[in-house]
Amino acid sequence: MTHKTDKSDAAMLSYYGEEQPQDIRLWQPEAPEVRELKSLMRRLSALEKDKQREHNRLESCEISDTSDRVRQSLHEMITVIEVEIEKLKQNIDEHIDRHPPLKKNRQLLESIKGIGEVMSRELTYLFAAKRFKTAKQVAAYMGLIPKLKESGKIKGYTALSKTGPSHLRAKLYMAAVTAKQHNPDIRRQYERLLAAGKAKMSALGAAMRKLVQVCFGVVKNQSEFQVQTA
């Protein structure tokens, strides 16, 4: 087609539906409990960003001539935000506990060494809201897929794509740091990559992807994490 119009777009979509019916997924409204969880999690994320901004302002005060009153105001605001964050976390946890499918998924996630309260809360929400079909889709959404990069004279190195929500990736990073110490599967992979000459950050990026794969697997299969035999 050489002309892009509403009619031509409709024809193209119709043709695609006939040729690739397996790729068509009918829209389904979110369950009420998922909508509520999404609302609570978005508010939590907003408050966490507000807290970080206030901390950044406070750090700036340490290297500038700022009045004591401003410093006091920043400390007070951080305290207020922290209190509200803790209330919201409790609300979210109670909401998850009231809905058996959400509660079950969180329990499955927490069976994985390295996945604690923070990451299980985030992933319970993410898997309920996004309906991923594969672990690779989750990794791509979180910006964990390695991409070849070139910069000036430096060619052929890979780095994480870092697309998607940075706050979620930061929390997963901390989970991977814990997992490479306490999760045998993650630790074996991490040590194998280091022995092969990979940089620590590259090996840790692989640990993050592996952790996402394991998390997706336990939820998809509805079975607790089992350590793989070496």
NUVEX-793742 format. One record per residue (C-alpha): residue number from 1; residue in three letters; x, y, z. Coordinates in steps of 0.02 Angstrom, whole numbers. Layout:
// NUVEX-793742
<k->NUM&r->ALA&east->X&north->Y&up->Z> .
...
END
This chain:
// NUVEX-793742
<k->1&r->MET&east->0&north->0&up->0> .
<k->2&r->THR&east->66&north->172&up->-46> .
<k->3&r->HIS&east->-63&north->278&up->43> .
<k->4&r->LYS&east->-90&north->275&up->231> .
<k->5&r->THR&east->-273&north->304&up->274> .
<k->6&r->ASP&east->-395&north->239&up->405> .
<k->7&r->LYS&east->-468&north->124&up->273> .
<k->8&r->SER&east->-298&north->54&up->222> .
<k->9&r->ASP&east->-249&north->32&up->405> .
<k->10&r->ALA&east->-409&north->-65&up->438> .
<k->11&r->ALA&east->-377&north->-175&up->286> .
<k->12&r->MET&east->-199&north->-210&up->343> .
<k->13&r->LEU&east->-257&north->-258&up->518> .
<k->14&r->SER&east->-391&north->-371&up->446> .
<k->15&r->TYR&east->-262&north->-456&up->334> .
<k->16&r->TYR&east->-143&north->-479&up->480> .
<k->17&r->GLY&east->-283&north->-556&up->585> .
<k->18&r->GLU&east->-320&north->-682&up->448> .
<k->19&r->GLU&east->-138&north->-727&up->418> .
<k->20&r->GLN&east->-78&north->-729&up->600> .
<k->21&r->PRO&east->-229&north->-777&up->708> .
<k->22&r->GLN&east->-117&north->-854&up->841> .
<k->23&r->ASP&east->-42&north->-682&up->877> .
<k->24&r->ILE&east->-209&north->-597&up->907> .
<k->25&r->ARG&east->-256&north->-581&up->1089> .
<k->26&r->LEU&east->-428&north->-515&up->1130> .
<k->27&r->TRP&east->-432&north->-368&up->1249> .
<k->28&r->GLN&east->-491&north->-411&up->1423> .
<k->29&r->PRO&east->-527&north->-285&up->1561> .
<k->30&r->GLU&east->-416&north->-291&up->1714> .
<k->31&r->ALA&east->-487&north->-377&up->1865> .
<k->32&r->PRO&east->-541&north->-252&up->2000> .
<k->33&r->GLU&east->-407&north->-314&up->2120> .
<k->34&r->VAL&east->-272&north->-285&up->1988> .
<k->35&r->ARG&east->-336&north->-108&up->1953> .
<k->36&r->GLU&east->-331&north->-70&up->2139> .
<k->37&r->LEU&east->-156&north->-142&up->2155> .
<k->38&r->LYS&east->-98&north->-39&up->2006> .
<k->39&r->SER&east->-166&north->119&up->2085> .
<k->40&r->LEU&east->-81&north->84&up->2251> .
<k->41&r->MET&east->85&north->37&up->2171> .
<k->42&r->ARG&east->87&north->192&up->2062> .
<k->43&r->ARG&east->59&north->300&up->2214> .
<k->44&r->LEU&east->198&north->210&up->2306> .
<k->45&r->SER&east->316&north->239&up->2160> .
<k->46&r->ALA&east->272&north->424&up->2156> .
<k->47&r->LEU&east->306&north->443&up->2342> .
<k->48&r->GLU&east->473&north->353&up->2327> .
<k->49&r->LYS&east->523&north->474&up->2190> .
<k->50&r->ASP&east->467&north->621&up->2298> .
<k->51&r->LYS&east->573&north->556&up->2441> .
<k->52&r->GLN&east->726&north->540&up->2328> .
<k->53&r->ARG&east->702&north->718&up->2264> .
<k->54&r->GLU&east->695&north->785&up->2441> .
<k->55&r->HIS&east->851&north->688&up->2486> .
<k->56&r->ASN&east->938&north->762&up->2334> .
<k->57&r->ARG&east->889&north->937&up->2390> .
<k->58&r->LEU&east->953&north->900&up->2565> .
<k->59&r->GLU&east->1120&north->843&up->2495> .
<k->60&r->SER&east->1131&north->1004&up->2394> .
<k->61&r->CYS&east->1105&north->1101&up->2555> .
<k->62&r->GLU&east->1260&north->1021&up->2628> .
<k->63&r->ILE&east->1370&north->1104&up->2497> .
<k->64&r->SER&east->1281&north->1271&up->2488> .
<k->65&r->ASP&east->1239&north->1415&up->2604> .
<k->66&r->THR&east->1061&north->1361&up->2648> .
<k->67&r->SER&east->964&north->1421&up->2798> .
<k->68&r->ASP&east->933&north->1305&up->2944> .
<k->69&r->ARG&east->746&north->1327&up->2919> .
<k->70&r->VAL&east->757&north->1255&up->2744> .
<k->71&r->ARG&east->856&north->1107&up->2808> .
<k->72&r->GLN&east->727&north->1080&up->2944> .
<k->73&r->SER&east->586&north->1088&up->2817> .
<k->74&r->LEU&east->671&north->957&up->2709> .
<k->75&r->HIS&east->698&north->840&up->2856> .
<k->76&r->GLU&east->516&north->860&up->2907> .
<k->77&r->MET&east->453&north->829&up->2731> .
<k->78&r->ILE&east->559&north->672&up->2714> .
<k->79&r->THR&east->488&north->607&up->2877> .
<k->80&r->VAL&east->309&north->640&up->2820> .
<k->81&r->ILE&east->341&north->550&up->2655> .
<k->82&r->GLU&east->423&north->402&up->2742> .
<k->83&r->VAL&east->273&north->381&up->2856> .
<k->84&r->GLU&east->154&north->383&up->2708> .
<k->85&r->ILE&east->263&north->260&up->2613> .
<k->86&r->GLU&east->256&north->136&up->2757> .
<k->87&r->LYS&east->66&north->155&up->2767> .
<k->88&r->LEU&east->50&north->122&up->2581> .
<k->89&r->LYS&east->162&north->-31&up->2589> .
<k->90&r->GLN&east->50&north->-100&up->2726> .
<k->91&r->ASN&east->-105&north->-62&up->2622> .
<k->92&r->ILE&east->-28&north->-151&up->2472> .
<k->93&r->ASP&east->23&north->-303&up->2573> .
<k->94&r->GLU&east->-150&north->-316&up->2649> .
<k->95&r->HIS&east->-230&north->-299&up->2477> .
<k->96&r->ILE&east->-121&north->-440&up->2408> .
<k->97&r->ASP&east->-162&north->-550&up->2558> .
<k->98&r->ARG&east->-350&north->-525&up->2528> .
<k->99&r->HIS&east->-340&north->-598&up->2353> .
<k->100&r->PRO&east->-282&north->-781&up->2345> .
<k->101&r->PRO&east->-205&north->-778&up->2169> .
<k->102&r->LEU&east->-100&north->-625&up->2211> .
<k->103&r->LYS&east->-53&north->-696&up->2380> .
<k->104&r->LYS&east->-3&north->-863&up->2303> .
<k->105&r->ASN&east->107&north->-779&up->2172> .
<k->106&r->ARG&east->194&north->-677&up->2305> .
<k->107&r->GLN&east->227&north->-832&up->2410> .
<k->108&r->LEU&east->299&north->-920&up->2257> .
<k->109&r->LEU&east->413&north->-772&up->2220> .
<k->110&r->GLU&east->475&north->-767&up->2400> .
<k->111&r->SER&east->524&north->-951&up->2387> .
<k->112&r->ILE&east->669&north->-889&up->2279> .
<k->113&r->LYS&east->827&north->-844&up->2375> .
<k->114&r->GLY&east->862&north->-662&up->2335> .
<k->115&r->ILE&east->680&north->-611&up->2317> .
<k->116&r->GLY&east->621&north->-525&up->2475> .
<k->117&r->GLU&east->478&north->-415&up->2527> .
<k->118&r->VAL&east->518&north->-269&up->2412> .
<k->119&r->MET&east->547&north->-366&up->2251> .
<k->120&r->SER&east->404&north->-488&up->2280> .
<k->121&r->ARG&east->284&north->-341&up->2300> .
<k->122&r->GLU&east->346&north->-263&up->2138> .
<k->123&r->LEU&east->341&north->-424&up->2037> .
<k->124&r->THR&east->172&north->-480&up->2103> .
<k->125&r->TYR&east->104&north->-317&up->2035> .
<k->126&r->LEU&east->204&north->-324&up->1872> .
<k->127&r->PHE&east->152&north->-500&up->1825> .
<k->128&r->ALA&east->-30&north->-465&up->1866> .
<k->129&r->ALA&east->-35&north->-302&up->1769> .
<k->130&r->LYS&east->67&north->-344&up->1613> .
<k->131&r->ARG&east->19&north->-524&up->1574> .
<k->132&r->PHE&east->187&north->-569&up->1498> .
<k->133&r->LYS&east->192&north->-728&up->1394> .
<k->134&r->THR&east->380&north->-762&up->1409> .
<k->135&r->ALA&east->524&north->-724&up->1526> .
<k->136&r->LYS&east->611&north->-637&up->1380> .
<k->137&r->GLN&east->467&north->-512&up->1370> .
<k->138&r->VAL&east->490&north->-473&up->1554> .
<k->139&r->ALA&east->678&north->-448&up->1532> .
<k->140&r->ALA&east->649&north->-335&up->1382> .
<k->141&r->TYR&east->520&north->-231&up->1476> .
<k->142&r->MET&east->640&north->-208&up->1621> .
<k->143&r->GLY&east->785&north->-157&up->1508> .
<k->144&r->LEU&east->891&north->-311&up->1542> .
<k->145&r->ILE&east->926&north->-367&up->1364> .
<k->146&r->PRO&east->1110&north->-342&up->1318> .
<k->147&r->LYS&east->1138&north->-229&up->1168> .
<k->148&r->LEU&east->1294&north->-206&up->1064> .
<k->149&r->LYS&east->1362&north->-30&up->1083> .
<k->150&r->GLU&east->1496&north->72&up->1000> .
<k->151&r->SER&east->1570&north->233&up->1066> .
<k->152&r->GLY&east->1710&north->322&up->975> .
<k->153&r->LYS&east->1860&north->206&up->966> .
<k->154&r->ILE&east->1778&north->79&up->1082> .
<k->155&r->LYS&east->1686&north->-50&up->979> .
<k->156&r->GLY&east->1594&north->-211&up->1009> .
<k->157&r->TYR&east->1551&north->-201&up->1193> .
<k->158&r->THR&east->1382&north->-246&up->1264> .
<k->159&r->ALA&east->1278&north->-161&up->1398> .
<k->160&r->LEU&east->1101&north->-174&up->1463> .
<k->161&r->SER&east->974&north->-84&up->1356> .
<k->162&r->LYS&east->906&north->2&up->1515> .
<k->163&r->THR&east->736&north->37&up->1440> .
<k->164&r->GLY&east->582&north->27&up->1548> .
<k->165&r->PRO&east->558&north->76&up->1731> .
<k->166&r->SER&east->726&north->121&up->1809> .
<k->167&r->HIS&east->660&north->108&up->1987> .
<k->168&r->LEU&east->612&north->-73&up->1958> .
<k->169&r->ARG&east->781&north->-112&up->1879> .
<k->170&r->ALA&east->870&north->-33&up->2029> .
<k->171&r->LYS&east->773&north->-144&up->2150> .
<k->172&r->LEU&east->810&north->-297&up->2045> .
<k->173&r->TYR&east->994&north->-251&up->2048> .
<k->174&r->MET&east->994&north->-258&up->2238> .
<k->175&r->ALA&east->900&north->-424&up->2232> .
<k->176&r->ALA&east->1031&north->-495&up->2112> .
<k->177&r->VAL&east->1172&north->-439&up->2227> .
<k->178&r->THR&east->1090&north->-540&up->2366> .
<k->179&r->ALA&east->1050&north->-686&up->2252> .
<k->180&r->LYS&east->1229&north->-708&up->2191> .
<k->181&r->GLN&east->1279&north->-736&up->2372> .
<k->182&r->HIS&east->1135&north->-844&up->2434> .
<k->183&r->ASN&east->1052&north->-923&up->2281> .
<k->184&r->PRO&east->1156&north->-1073&up->2219> .
<k->185&r->ASP&east->1091&north->-1062&up->2039> .
<k->186&r->ILE&east->1128&north->-877&up->2023> .
<k->187&r->ARG&east->1296&north->-894&up->2111> .
<k->188&r->ARG&east->1354&north->-1034&up->1995> .
<k->189&r->GLN&east->1310&north->-934&up->1841> .
<k->190&r->TYR&east->1393&north->-776&up->1909> .
<k->191&r->GLU&east->1554&north->-867&up->1955> .
<k->192&r->ARG&east->1558&north->-959&up->1788> .
<k->193&r->LEU&east->1547&north->-795&up->1692> .
<k->194&r->LEU&east->1684&north->-716&up->1797> .
<k->195&r->ALA&east->1795&north->-867&up->1766> .
<k->196&r->ALA&east->1762&north->-845&up->1579> .
<k->197&r->GLY&east->1831&north->-669&up->1589> .
<k->198&r->LYS&east->1669&north->-570&up->1596> .
<k->199&r->ALA&east->1669&north->-405&up->1690> .
<k->200&r->LYS&east->1580&north->-403&up->1858> .
<k->201&r->MET&east->1443&north->-287&up->1796> .
<k->202&r->SER&east->1413&north->-397&up->1644> .
<k->203&r->ALA&east->1400&north->-551&up->1755> .
<k->204&r->LEU&east->1283&north->-458&up->1872> .
<k->205&r->GLY&east->1174&north->-407&up->1724> .
<k->206&r->ALA&east->1162&north->-591&up->1677> .
<k->207&r->ALA&east->1115&north->-630&up->1858> .
<k->208&r->MET&east->974&north->-503&up->1846> .
<k->209&r->ARG&east->908&north->-586&up->1687> .
<k->210&r->LYS&east->923&north->-759&up->1765> .
<k->211&r->LEU&east->829&north->-701&up->1919> .
<k->212&r->VAL&east->688&north->-632&up->1811> .
<k->213&r->GLN&east->681&north->-797&up->1717> .
<k->214&r->VAL&east->666&north->-894&up->1880> .
<k->215&r->CYS&east->533&north->-775&up->1947> .
<k->216&r->PHE&east->430&north->-789&up->1789> .
<k->217&r->GLY&east->448&north->-978&up->1793> .
<k->218&r->VAL&east->382&north->-1005&up->1969> .
<k->219&r->VAL&east->230&north->-895&up->1936> .
<k->220&r->LYS&east->192&north->-970&up->1766> .
<k->221&r->ASN&east->209&north->-1149&up->1831> .
<k->222&r->GLN&east->132&north->-1110&up->2001> .
<k->223&r->SER&east->269&north->-1207&up->2088> .
<k->224&r->GLU&east->398&north->-1156&up->2217> .
<k->225&r->PHE&east->579&north->-1128&up->2170> .
<k->226&r->GLN&east->689&north->-1283&up->2167> .
<k->227&r->VAL&east->878&north->-1270&up->2160> .
<k->228&r->GLN&east->945&north->-1348&up->2001> .
<k->229&r->THR&east->1071&north->-1487&up->2019> .
<k->230&r->ALA&east->1246&north->-1436&up->1969> .
END
